[in-house]
């Protein structure tokens, strides 16, 4: 896809998501320093790497049309299970889930809601 079409597609996604959560606000909630949740991991003390991974994964999924399939972020997922956002429907469900859950609920041990959280 050339750069012009990529810009148009990202602009449409931004416009379409103006009424609800978007990748930027969702990832900020999870990883931004001074944000709501401030998730960190080893080697990413300030959440910068995870924030970048989050936004890139989310935006990439939004560019891929598809059905949610078996993906349900409202179900608790064991932390040992790897979840990837594969398409626009999964990304939309994921963003809605993150926005409606409290940070405490997102950080529960023994599994997580709204997977993936890196």
PAGUTOR-238565 format. One record per atom (N, C-alpha, C): residue number from 1; residue in three letters; atom name; x, y, z. Coordinates in nm, 2 decimals, decimal comma, always signed. Each point is the difference from the previous one (the first is absolute). Layout:
N
+-----+--------+-------+--------+--------+--------+
! num ! residu ! atome !     c1 !     c2 !     c3 !
+-----+--------+-------+--------+--------+--------+
! NUM !    ALA !    CA !      X !      Y !      Z !
...
+-----+--------+-------+--------+--------+--------+
***
This chain:
118
+-----+--------+-------+--------+--------+--------+
! num ! residu ! atome !     c1 !     c2 !     c3 !
+-----+--------+-------+--------+--------+--------+
!   1 !    UNK !     N !  +0,09 !  -0,12 !  +0,00 !
!   1 !    UNK !    CA !  -0,09 !  +0,12 !  +0,00 !
!   1 !    UNK !     C !  +0,09 !  +0,12 !  +0,00 !
!   2 !    UNK !     N !  -0,03 !  +0,10 !  -0,09 !
!   2 !    UNK !    CA !  +0,09 !  +0,11 !  -0,01 !
!   2 !    UNK !     C !  -0,03 !  +0,10 !  +0,12 !
!   3 !    UNK !     N !  +0,09 !  +0,09 !  +0,02 !
!   3 !    UNK !    CA !  -0,02 !  +0,10 !  +0,11 !
!   3 !    UNK !     C !  -0,12 !  +0,08 !  +0,00 !
!   4 !    UNK !     N !  -0,05 !  +0,04 !  -0,12 !
!   4 !    UNK !    CA !  -0,12 !  +0,08 !  -0,01 !
!   4 !    UNK !     C !  -0,12 !  -0,08 !  +0,05 !
!   5 !    UNK !     N !  -0,02 !  -0,12 !  -0,04 !
!   5 !    UNK !    CA !  -0,11 !  -0,09 !  +0,04 !
!   5 !    UNK !     C !  +0,01 !  -0,03 !  +0,15 !
!   6 !    UNK !     N !  +0,12 !  -0,02 !  +0,05 !
!   6 !    UNK !    CA !  +0,02 !  -0,03 !  +0,14 !
!   6 !    UNK !     C !  -0,04 !  +0,12 !  +0,08 !
!   7 !    UNK !     N !  +0,03 !  +0,12 !  -0,04 !
!   7 !    UNK !    CA !  -0,04 !  +0,12 !  +0,07 !
!   7 !    UNK !     C !  -0,15 !  +0,02 !  +0,00 !
!   8 !    UNK !     N !  -0,06 !  -0,03 !  -0,12 !
!   8 !    UNK !    CA !  -0,15 !  +0,01 !  -0,01 !
!   8 !    UNK !     C !  -0,06 !  -0,10 !  +0,10 !
!   9 !    UNK !     N !  +0,05 !  -0,12 !  +0,00 !
!   9 !    UNK !    CA !  -0,06 !  -0,11 !  +0,08 !
!   9 !    UNK !     C !  +0,01 !  +0,04 !  +0,15 !
!  10 !    UNK !     N !  +0,12 !  +0,05 !  +0,04 !
!  10 !    UNK !    CA !  +0,01 !  +0,04 !  +0,14 !
!  10 !    UNK !     C !  -0,08 !  +0,12 !  +0,04 !
!  11 !    UNK !     N !  -0,02 !  +0,09 !  -0,10 !
!  11 !    UNK !    CA !  -0,09 !  +0,11 !  +0,03 !
!  11 !    UNK !     C !  -0,14 !  -0,04 !  +0,01 !
!  12 !    UNK !     N !  -0,05 !  -0,10 !  -0,08 !
!  12 !    UNK !    CA !  -0,13 !  -0,05 !  +0,01 !
!  12 !    UNK !     C !  -0,02 !  -0,07 !  +0,14 !
!  13 !    UNK !     N !  +0,10 !  -0,08 !  +0,04 !
!  13 !    UNK !    CA !  -0,01 !  -0,06 !  +0,13 !
!  13 !    UNK !     C !  -0,01 !  +0,10 !  +0,11 !
!  14 !    UNK !     N !  +0,08 !  +0,10 !  +0,00 !
!  14 !    UNK !    CA !  +0,00 !  +0,10 !  +0,10 !
!  14 !    UNK !     C !  -0,14 !  +0,07 !  +0,00 !
!  15 !    UNK !     N !  -0,05 !  +0,03 !  -0,12 !
!  15 !    UNK !    CA !  -0,13 !  +0,07 !  +0,00 !
!  15 !    UNK !     C !  -0,11 !  -0,10 !  +0,05 !
!  16 !    UNK !     N !  +0,00 !  -0,12 !  -0,04 !
!  16 !    UNK !    CA !  -0,10 !  -0,10 !  +0,04 !
!  16 !    UNK !     C !  +0,00 !  -0,03 !  +0,15 !
!  17 !    UNK !     N !  +0,12 !  +0,01 !  +0,06 !
!  17 !    UNK !    CA !  +0,01 !  -0,03 !  +0,14 !
!  17 !    UNK !     C !  -0,02 !  +0,12 !  +0,09 !
!  18 !    UNK !     N !  -0,03 !  +0,12 !  -0,06 !
!  18 !    UNK !    CA !  -0,01 !  +0,12 !  +0,08 !
!  18 !    UNK !     C !  -0,11 !  -0,01 !  +0,10 !
!  19 !    UNK !     N !  -0,10 !  -0,08 !  -0,02 !
!  19 !    UNK !    CA !  -0,11 !  -0,02 !  +0,10 !
!  19 !    UNK !     C !  +0,03 !  -0,09 !  +0,12 !
!  20 !    UNK !     N !  +0,10 !  -0,08 !  -0,01 !
!  20 !    UNK !    CA !  +0,04 !  -0,09 !  +0,10 !
!  20 !    UNK !     C !  +0,15 !  +0,00 !  +0,02 !
!  21 !    UNK !     N !  +0,04 !  -0,10 !  +0,07 !
!  21 !    UNK !    CA !  +0,15 !  -0,01 !  +0,03 !
!  21 !    UNK !     C !  +0,07 !  -0,03 !  -0,13 !
!  22 !    UNK !     N !  +0,13 !  +0,05 !  +0,00 !
!  22 !    UNK !    CA !  +0,08 !  -0,03 !  -0,12 !
!  22 !    UNK !     C !  +0,13 !  -0,06 !  +0,05 !
!  23 !    UNK !     N !  +0,09 !  -0,04 !  -0,09 !
!  23 !    UNK !    CA !  +0,12 !  -0,07 !  +0,05 !
!  23 !    UNK !     C !  +0,08 !  +0,09 !  +0,09 !
!  24 !    UNK !     N !  +0,01 !  +0,13 !  -0,04 !
!  24 !    UNK !    CA !  +0,09 !  +0,09 !  +0,08 !
!  24 !    UNK !     C !  -0,06 !  +0,01 !  +0,15 !
!  25 !    UNK !     N !  -0,12 !  +0,03 !  +0,01 !
!  25 !    UNK !    CA !  -0,06 !  +0,02 !  +0,14 !
!  25 !    UNK !     C !  +0,00 !  -0,14 !  +0,08 !
!  26 !    UNK !     N !  -0,02 !  -0,11 !  -0,07 !
!  26 !    UNK !    CA !  +0,00 !  -0,13 !  +0,07 !
!  26 !    UNK !     C !  +0,14 !  -0,03 !  +0,05 !
!  27 !    UNK !     N !  +0,10 !  +0,02 !  -0,09 !
!  27 !    UNK !    CA !  +0,14 !  -0,03 !  +0,04 !
!  27 !    UNK !     C !  +0,05 !  +0,10 !  +0,11 !
!  28 !    UNK !     N !  -0,04 !  +0,12 !  -0,01 !
!  28 !    UNK !    CA !  +0,03 !  +0,10 !  +0,10 !
!  28 !    UNK !     C !  -0,05 !  -0,04 !  +0,14 !
!  29 !    UNK !     N !  -0,12 !  -0,05 !  +0,00 !
!  29 !    UNK !    CA !  -0,06 !  -0,04 !  +0,13 !
!  29 !    UNK !     C !  +0,08 !  -0,11 !  +0,06 !
!  30 !    UNK !     N !  +0,05 !  -0,10 !  -0,08 !
!  30 !    UNK !    CA !  +0,08 !  -0,11 !  +0,05 !
!  30 !    UNK !     C !  +0,14 !  +0,03 !  +0,03 !
!  31 !    UNK !     N !  +0,07 !  +0,08 !  -0,08 !
!  31 !    UNK !    CA !  +0,14 !  +0,01 !  +0,01 !
!  31 !    UNK !     C !  +0,06 !  +0,14 !  +0,02 !
!  32 !    UNK !     N !  -0,07 !  +0,11 !  -0,02 !
!  32 !    UNK !    CA !  +0,06 !  +0,13 !  +0,01 !
!  32 !    UNK !     C !  +0,04 !  +0,03 !  +0,15 !
!  33 !    UNK !     N !  +0,12 !  +0,06 !  +0,01 !
!  33 !    UNK !    CA !  +0,04 !  +0,04 !  +0,13 !
!  33 !    UNK !     C !  -0,09 !  +0,12 !  +0,05 !
!  34 !    UNK !     N !  -0,06 !  -0,02 !  +0,11 !
!  34 !    UNK !    CA !  -0,09 !  +0,10 !  +0,05 !
!  34 !    UNK !     C !  -0,15 !  -0,03 !  -0,05 !
!  35 !    UNK !     N !  -0,01 !  -0,11 !  -0,08 !
!  35 !    UNK !    CA !  -0,13 !  -0,04 !  -0,04 !
!  35 !    UNK !     C !  -0,07 !  -0,08 !  +0,10 !
!  36 !    UNK !     N !  -0,12 !  -0,06 !  -0,03 !
!  36 !    UNK !    CA !  -0,08 !  -0,07 !  +0,10 !
!  36 !    UNK !     C !  +0,07 !  -0,12 !  +0,06 !
!  37 !    UNK !     N !  +0,05 !  -0,09 !  -0,09 !
!  37 !    UNK !    CA !  +0,04 !  -0,13 !  +0,05 !
!  37 !    UNK !     C !  +0,15 !  -0,01 !  +0,02 !
!  38 !    UNK !     N !  +0,08 !  +0,06 !  -0,09 !
!  38 !    UNK !    CA !  +0,15 !  +0,00 !  +0,01 !
!  38 !    UNK !     C !  +0,06 !  -0,14 !  +0,00 !
!  39 !    UNK !     N !  -0,05 !  -0,09 !  -0,08 !
!  39 !    UNK !    CA !  +0,06 !  -0,13 !  -0,01 !
!  39 !    UNK !     C !  +0,15 !  +0,01 !  -0,04 !
!  40 !    UNK !     N !  +0,08 !  -0,07 !  +0,06 !
!  40 !    UNK !    CA !  +0,14 !  -0,01 !  -0,03 !
!  40 !    UNK !     C !  +0,05 !  -0,14 !  -0,01 !
!  41 !    UNK !     N !  +0,11 !  -0,03 !  -0,06 !
!  41 !    UNK !    CA !  +0,06 !  -0,13 !  +0,00 !
!  41 !    UNK !     C !  +0,15 !  +0,01 !  +0,01 !
!  42 !    UNK !     N !  +0,06 !  -0,12 !  +0,02 !
!  42 !    UNK !    CA !  +0,15 !  +0,00 !  +0,01 !
!  42 !    UNK !     C !  +0,06 !  +0,06 !  -0,12 !
!  43 !    UNK !     N !  +0,09 !  +0,09 !  +0,01 !
!  43 !    UNK !    CA !  +0,06 !  +0,06 !  -0,11 !
!  43 !    UNK !     C !  -0,08 !  +0,12 !  -0,07 !
!  44 !    UNK !     N !  -0,11 !  +0,03 !  +0,06 !
!  44 !    UNK !    CA !  -0,08 !  +0,10 !  -0,05 !
!  44 !    UNK !     C !  -0,06 !  +0,08 !  +0,11 !
!  45 !    UNK !     N !  +0,08 !  +0,06 !  +0,08 !
!  45 !    UNK !    CA !  -0,03 !  +0,07 !  +0,13 !
!  45 !    UNK !     C !  -0,11 !  +0,10 !  -0,02 !
!  46 !    UNK !     N !  +0,00 !  +0,07 !  -0,11 !
!  46 !    UNK !    CA !  -0,09 !  +0,11 !  -0,02 !
!  46 !    UNK !     C !  -0,11 !  -0,03 !  -0,10 !
!  47 !    UNK !     N !  -0,01 !  -0,13 !  -0,04 !
!  47 !    UNK !    CA !  -0,11 !  -0,04 !  -0,09 !
!  47 !    UNK !     C !  +0,01 !  +0,04 !  -0,15 !
!  48 !    UNK !     N !  +0,12 !  +0,06 !  -0,04 !
!  48 !    UNK !    CA !  +0,01 !  +0,05 !  -0,13 !
!  48 !    UNK !     C !  +0,00 !  -0,11 !  -0,11 !
!  49 !    UNK !     N !  +0,07 !  -0,11 !  +0,03 !
!  49 !    UNK !    CA !  +0,00 !  -0,11 !  -0,10 !
!  49 !    UNK !     C !  -0,14 !  -0,06 !  -0,01 !
!  50 !    UNK !     N !  -0,06 !  -0,02 !  +0,11 !
!  50 !    UNK !    CA !  -0,13 !  -0,06 !  +0,00 !
!  50 !    UNK !     C !  -0,11 !  +0,09 !  -0,06 !
!  51 !    UNK !     N !  +0,02 !  +0,13 !  +0,02 !
!  51 !    UNK !    CA !  -0,09 !  +0,10 !  -0,06 !
!  51 !    UNK !     C !  +0,01 !  -0,01 !  -0,16 !
!  52 !    UNK !     N !  +0,13 !  +0,00 !  -0,04 !
!  52 !    UNK !    CA !  +0,02 !  -0,01 !  -0,15 !
!  52 !    UNK !     C !  -0,05 !  -0,13 !  -0,06 !
!  53 !    UNK !     N !  +0,02 !  -0,11 !  +0,07 !
!  53 !    UNK !    CA !  -0,05 !  -0,13 !  -0,04 !
!  53 !    UNK !     C !  -0,15 !  +0,00 !  -0,01 !
!  54 !    UNK !     N !  -0,06 !  +0,05 !  +0,11 !
!  54 !    UNK !    CA !  -0,15 !  +0,01 !  +0,01 !
!  54 !    UNK !     C !  -0,06 !  +0,08 !  -0,12 !
!  55 !    UNK !     N !  +0,05 !  +0,12 !  -0,03 !
!  55 !    UNK !    CA !  -0,05 !  +0,08 !  -0,10 !
!  55 !    UNK !     C !  +0,02 !  -0,06 !  -0,14 !
!  56 !    UNK !     N !  +0,12 !  -0,05 !  -0,02 !
!  56 !    UNK !    CA !  +0,03 !  -0,07 !  -0,13 !
!  56 !    UNK !     C !  -0,09 !  -0,12 !  -0,02 !
!  57 !    UNK !     N !  -0,01 !  -0,08 !  +0,10 !
!  57 !    UNK !    CA !  -0,09 !  -0,12 !  -0,02 !
!  57 !    UNK !     C !  -0,14 !  +0,03 !  -0,02 !
!  58 !    UNK !     N !  -0,05 !  +0,10 !  +0,08 !
!  58 !    UNK !    CA !  -0,14 !  +0,04 !  -0,02 !
!  58 !    UNK !     C !  -0,03 !  +0,06 !  -0,13 !
!  59 !    UNK !     N !  +0,09 !  +0,10 !  -0,04 !
!  59 !    UNK !    CA !  -0,02 !  +0,06 !  -0,13 !
!  59 !    UNK !     C !  +0,01 !  -0,10 !  -0,12 !
!  60 !    UNK !     N !  +0,09 !  -0,09 !  +0,01 !
!  60 !    UNK !    CA !  +0,01 !  -0,10 !  -0,10 !
!  60 !    UNK !     C !  -0,12 !  -0,09 !  -0,01 !
!  61 !    UNK !     N !  -0,06 !  -0,04 !  +0,11 !
!  61 !    UNK !    CA !  -0,12 !  -0,08 !  +0,00 !
!  61 !    UNK !     C !  -0,11 !  +0,08 !  -0,06 !
!  62 !    UNK !     N !  -0,01 !  +0,13 !  +0,03 !
!  62 !    UNK !    CA !  -0,11 !  +0,08 !  -0,06 !
!  62 !    UNK !     C !  +0,00 !  +0,00 !  -0,15 !
!  63 !    UNK !     N !  +0,12 !  -0,02 !  -0,06 !
!  63 !    UNK !    CA !  +0,01 !  +0,00 !  -0,15 !
!  63 !    UNK !     C !  -0,04 !  -0,13 !  -0,06 !
!  64 !    UNK !     N !  -0,03 !  -0,10 !  +0,08 !
!  64 !    UNK !    CA !  -0,03 !  -0,13 !  -0,05 !
!  64 !    UNK !     C !  -0,15 !  -0,03 !  +0,03 !
!  65 !    UNK !     N !  -0,08 !  -0,01 !  -0,10 !
!  65 !    UNK !    CA !  -0,14 !  -0,03 !  +0,02 !
!  65 !    UNK !     C !  -0,02 !  -0,14 !  +0,05 !
!  66 !    UNK !     N !  -0,09 !  -0,03 !  +0,08 !
!  66 !    UNK !    CA !  -0,03 !  -0,14 !  +0,04 !
!  66 !    UNK !     C !  -0,10 !  -0,01 !  +0,11 !
!  67 !    UNK !     N !  -0,03 !  -0,12 !  +0,04 !
!  67 !    UNK !    CA !  -0,10 !  -0,03 !  +0,10 !
!  67 !    UNK !     C !  +0,07 !  -0,02 !  +0,13 !
!  68 !    UNK !     N !  -0,07 !  +0,01 !  +0,11 !
!  68 !    UNK !    CA !  +0,06 !  -0,02 !  +0,14 !
!  68 !    UNK !     C !  +0,03 !  -0,15 !  +0,02 !
!  69 !    UNK !     N !  -0,07 !  -0,08 !  -0,06 !
!  69 !    UNK !    CA !  +0,02 !  -0,15 !  +0,02 !
!  69 !    UNK !     C !  -0,02 !  -0,03 !  +0,15 !
!  70 !    UNK !     N !  +0,09 !  -0,08 !  +0,05 !
!  70 !    UNK !    CA !  -0,01 !  -0,05 !  +0,14 !
!  70 !    UNK !     C !  +0,05 !  +0,11 !  +0,10 !
!  71 !    UNK !     N !  +0,06 !  +0,11 !  -0,05 !
!  71 !    UNK !    CA !  +0,06 !  +0,10 !  +0,09 !
!  71 !    UNK !     C !  -0,10 !  +0,07 !  +0,08 !
!  72 !    UNK !     N !  +0,01 !  -0,01 !  +0,14 !
!  72 !    UNK !    CA !  -0,09 !  +0,07 !  +0,09 !
!  72 !    UNK !     C !  +0,09 !  +0,06 !  +0,11 !
!  73 !    UNK !     N !  +0,03 !  +0,13 !  -0,01 !
!  73 !    UNK !    CA !  +0,08 !  +0,06 !  +0,11 !
!  73 !    UNK !     C !  -0,07 !  +0,01 !  +0,13 !
!  74 !    UNK !     N !  -0,13 !  -0,02 !  +0,00 !
!  74 !    UNK !    CA !  -0,08 !  +0,01 !  +0,13 !
!  74 !    UNK !     C !  +0,02 !  -0,12 !  +0,09 !
!  75 !    UNK !     N !  +0,06 !  -0,11 !  -0,06 !
!  75 !    UNK !    CA !  +0,03 !  -0,12 !  +0,08 !
!  75 !    UNK !     C !  +0,15 !  +0,01 !  +0,05 !
!  76 !    UNK !     N !  +0,01 !  -0,05 !  +0,12 !
!  76 !    UNK !    CA !  +0,14 !  +0,00 !  +0,06 !
!  76 !    UNK !     C !  +0,09 !  -0,10 !  -0,07 !
!  77 !    UNK !     N !  +0,11 !  +0,05 !  -0,04 !
!  77 !    UNK !    CA !  +0,10 !  -0,08 !  -0,08 !
!  77 !    UNK !     C !  +0,12 !  -0,03 !  +0,09 !
!  78 !    UNK !     N !  +0,04 !  -0,13 !  +0,01 !
!  78 !    UNK !    CA !  +0,12 !  -0,03 !  +0,08 !
!  78 !    UNK !     C !  +0,12 !  +0,07 !  -0,05 !
!  79 !    UNK !     N !  +0,08 !  +0,05 !  +0,09 !
!  79 !    UNK !    CA !  +0,12 !  +0,08 !  -0,05 !
!  79 !    UNK !     C !  +0,09 !  -0,08 !  -0,08 !
!  80 !    UNK !     N !  -0,01 !  -0,14 !  +0,01 !
!  80 !    UNK !    CA !  +0,09 !  -0,08 !  -0,08 !
!  80 !    UNK !     C !  -0,05 !  -0,02 !  -0,14 !
!  81 !    UNK !     N !  -0,12 !  +0,05 !  -0,03 !
!  81 !    UNK !    CA !  -0,05 !  -0,01 !  -0,14 !
!  81 !    UNK !     C !  +0,03 !  +0,12 !  -0,08 !
!  82 !    UNK !     N !  +0,05 !  -0,01 !  -0,12 !
!  82 !    UNK !    CA !  +0,04 !  +0,11 !  -0,08 !
!  82 !    UNK !     C !  -0,12 !  +0,04 !  -0,09 !
!  83 !    UNK !     N !  -0,04 !  +0,12 !  +0,00 !
!  83 !    UNK !    CA !  -0,11 !  +0,05 !  -0,08 !
!  83 !    UNK !     C !  +0,05 !  +0,11 !  -0,10 !
!  84 !    UNK !     N !  -0,03 !  +0,00 !  -0,12 !
!  84 !    UNK !    CA !  +0,04 !  +0,10 !  -0,10 !
!  84 !    UNK !     C !  -0,13 !  +0,06 !  -0,06 !
!  85 !    UNK !     N !  +0,00 !  +0,13 !  -0,02 !
!  85 !    UNK !    CA !  -0,11 !  +0,07 !  -0,07 !
!  85 !    UNK !     C !  +0,03 !  -0,02 !  -0,15 !
!  86 !    UNK !     N !  -0,09 !  -0,07 !  -0,07 !
!  86 !    UNK !    CA !  +0,02 !  -0,03 !  -0,14 !
!  86 !    UNK !     C !  -0,08 !  +0,09 !  -0,10 !
!  87 !    UNK !     N !  -0,11 !  +0,06 !  +0,05 !
!  87 !    UNK !    CA !  -0,08 !  +0,08 !  -0,10 !
!  87 !    UNK !     C !  -0,07 !  +0,11 !  +0,07 !
!  88 !    UNK !     N !  -0,08 !  +0,08 !  -0,08 !
!  88 !    UNK !    CA !  -0,07 !  +0,12 !  +0,05 !
!  88 !    UNK !     C !  -0,10 !  -0,03 !  +0,10 !
!  89 !    UNK !     N !  -0,08 !  -0,11 !  -0,01 !
!  89 !    UNK !    CA !  -0,10 !  -0,04 !  +0,09 !
!  89 !    UNK !     C !  +0,06 !  -0,03 !  +0,14 !
!  90 !    UNK !     N !  +0,11 !  -0,08 !  +0,00 !
!  90 !    UNK !    CA !  +0,06 !  -0,03 !  +0,12 !
!  90 !    UNK !     C !  +0,06 !  +0,12 !  +0,07 !
!  91 !    UNK !     N !  +0,06 !  +0,09 !  -0,08 !
!  91 !    UNK !    CA !  +0,06 !  +0,12 !  +0,06 !
!  91 !    UNK !     C !  -0,11 !  +0,09 !  +0,06 !
!  92 !    UNK !     N !  -0,12 !  +0,01 !  -0,06 !
!  92 !    UNK !    CA !  -0,11 !  +0,08 !  +0,05 !
!  92 !    UNK !     C !  -0,05 !  -0,06 !  +0,13 !
!  93 !    UNK !     N !  -0,01 !  -0,13 !  +0,01 !
!  93 !    UNK !    CA !  -0,05 !  -0,07 !  +0,12 !
!  93 !    UNK !     C !  +0,10 !  +0,03 !  +0,11 !
!  94 !    UNK !     N !  +0,13 !  -0,02 !  -0,03 !
!  94 !    UNK !    CA !  +0,11 !  +0,02 !  +0,10 !
!  94 !    UNK !     C !  +0,00 !  +0,14 !  +0,05 !
!  95 !    UNK !     N !  -0,01 !  +0,10 !  -0,09 !
!  95 !    UNK !    CA !  +0,00 !  +0,14 !  +0,05 !
!  95 !    UNK !     C !  -0,11 !  +0,03 !  +0,09 !
!  96 !    UNK !     N !  -0,12 !  -0,04 !  -0,04 !
!  96 !    UNK !    CA !  -0,12 !  +0,02 !  +0,09 !
!  96 !    UNK !     C !  +0,02 !  -0,07 !  +0,13 !
!  97 !    UNK !     N !  +0,05 !  -0,12 !  +0,01 !
!  97 !    UNK !    CA !  +0,03 !  -0,07 !  +0,12 !
!  97 !    UNK !     C !  +0,09 !  +0,08 !  +0,09 !
!  98 !    UNK !     N !  +0,12 !  +0,04 !  -0,05 !
!  98 !    UNK !    CA !  +0,09 !  +0,08 !  +0,08 !
!  98 !    UNK !     C !  -0,06 !  +0,12 !  +0,05 !
!  99 !    UNK !     N !  -0,07 !  +0,08 !  -0,08 !
!  99 !    UNK !    CA !  -0,06 !  +0,12 !  +0,05 !
!  99 !    UNK !     C !  -0,10 !  -0,02 !  +0,11 !
! 100 !    UNK !     N !  -0,08 !  -0,11 !  +0,00 !
! 100 !    UNK !    CA !  -0,10 !  -0,02 !  +0,10 !
! 100 !    UNK !     C !  +0,05 !  -0,06 !  +0,13 !
! 101 !    UNK !     N !  +0,11 !  -0,06 !  +0,00 !
! 101 !    UNK !    CA !  +0,05 !  -0,07 !  +0,12 !
! 101 !    UNK !     C !  +0,09 !  +0,09 !  +0,08 !
! 102 !    UNK !     N !  +0,00 !  -0,02 !  +0,13 !
! 102 !    UNK !    CA !  +0,09 !  +0,08 !  +0,09 !
! 102 !    UNK !     C !  +0,14 !  -0,06 !  -0,01 !
! 103 !    UNK !     N !  +0,10 !  +0,08 !  +0,03 !
! 103 !    UNK !    CA !  +0,14 !  -0,05 !  +0,00 !
! 103 !    UNK !     C !  +0,02 !  -0,12 !  +0,09 !
! 104 !    UNK !     N !  -0,07 !  +0,01 !  +0,12 !
! 104 !    UNK !    CA !  +0,01 !  -0,11 !  +0,10 !
! 104 !    UNK !     C !  -0,05 !  -0,13 !  -0,06 !
! 105 !    UNK !     N !  -0,11 !  +0,00 !  -0,07 !
! 105 !    UNK !    CA !  -0,05 !  -0,12 !  -0,07 !
! 105 !    UNK !     C !  +0,09 !  -0,05 !  -0,11 !
! 106 !    UNK !     N !  +0,06 !  +0,10 !  -0,07 !
! 106 !    UNK !    CA !  +0,09 !  -0,04 !  -0,11 !
! 106 !    UNK !     C !  +0,13 !  -0,06 !  +0,06 !
! 107 !    UNK !     N !  +0,04 !  +0,03 !  +0,12 !
! 107 !    UNK !    CA !  +0,12 !  -0,05 !  +0,06 !
! 107 !    UNK !     C !  -0,02 !  -0,13 !  +0,08 !
! 108 !    UNK !     N !  -0,11 !  -0,05 !  +0,01 !
! 108 !    UNK !    CA !  -0,03 !  -0,12 !  +0,09 !
! 108 !    UNK !     C !  +0,09 !  -0,11 !  -0,04 !
! 109 !    UNK !     N !  +0,05 !  -0,08 !  +0,10 !
! 109 !    UNK !    CA !  +0,08 !  -0,11 !  -0,02 !
! 109 !    UNK !     C !  -0,08 !  -0,12 !  -0,04 !
! 110 !    UNK !     N !  +0,07 !  -0,10 !  -0,05 !
! 110 !    UNK !    CA !  -0,07 !  -0,13 !  -0,04 !
! 110 !    UNK !     C !  -0,07 !  +0,02 !  -0,14 !
! 111 !    UNK !     N !  +0,03 !  +0,10 !  -0,07 !
! 111 !    UNK !    CA !  -0,06 !  +0,03 !  -0,13 !
! 111 !    UNK !     C !  -0,04 !  +0,14 !  -0,01 !
! 112 !    UNK !     N !  -0,03 !  +0,04 !  -0,12 !
! 112 !    UNK !    CA !  -0,03 !  +0,14 !  -0,02 !
! 112 !    UNK !     C !  -0,13 !  +0,01 !  -0,09 !
! 113 !    UNK !     N !  -0,07 !  +0,11 !  +0,02 !
! 113 !    UNK !    CA !  -0,10 !  +0,04 !  -0,09 !
! 113 !    UNK !     C !  +0,06 !  +0,08 !  -0,11 !
! 114 !    UNK !     N !  -0,07 !  +0,01 !  -0,11 !
! 114 !    UNK !    CA !  +0,05 !  +0,09 !  -0,11 !
! 114 !    UNK !     C !  +0,13 !  -0,04 !  -0,06 !
! 115 !    UNK !     N !  +0,03 !  -0,12 !  -0,01 !
! 115 !    UNK !    CA !  +0,13 !  -0,05 !  -0,06 !
! 115 !    UNK !     C !  +0,00 !  +0,04 !  -0,15 !
! 116 !    UNK !     N !  +0,11 !  +0,04 !  -0,05 !
! 116 !    UNK !    CA !  +0,13 !  +0,00 !  +0,06 !
! 116 !    UNK !     C !  +0,04 !  +0,13 !  +0,08 !
! 117 !    UNK !     N !  +0,07 !  -0,02 !  +0,10 !
! 117 !    UNK !    CA !  +0,06 !  +0,11 !  +0,07 !
! 117 !    UNK !     C !  +0,15 !  -0,05 !  +0,02 !
! 118 !    UNK !     N !  +0,09 !  +0,08 !  -0,06 !
! 118 !    UNK !    CA !  +0,14 !  -0,04 !  -0,01 !
! 118 !    UNK !     C !  +0,08 !  +0,04 !  +0,12 !
+-----+--------+-------+--------+--------+--------+
***
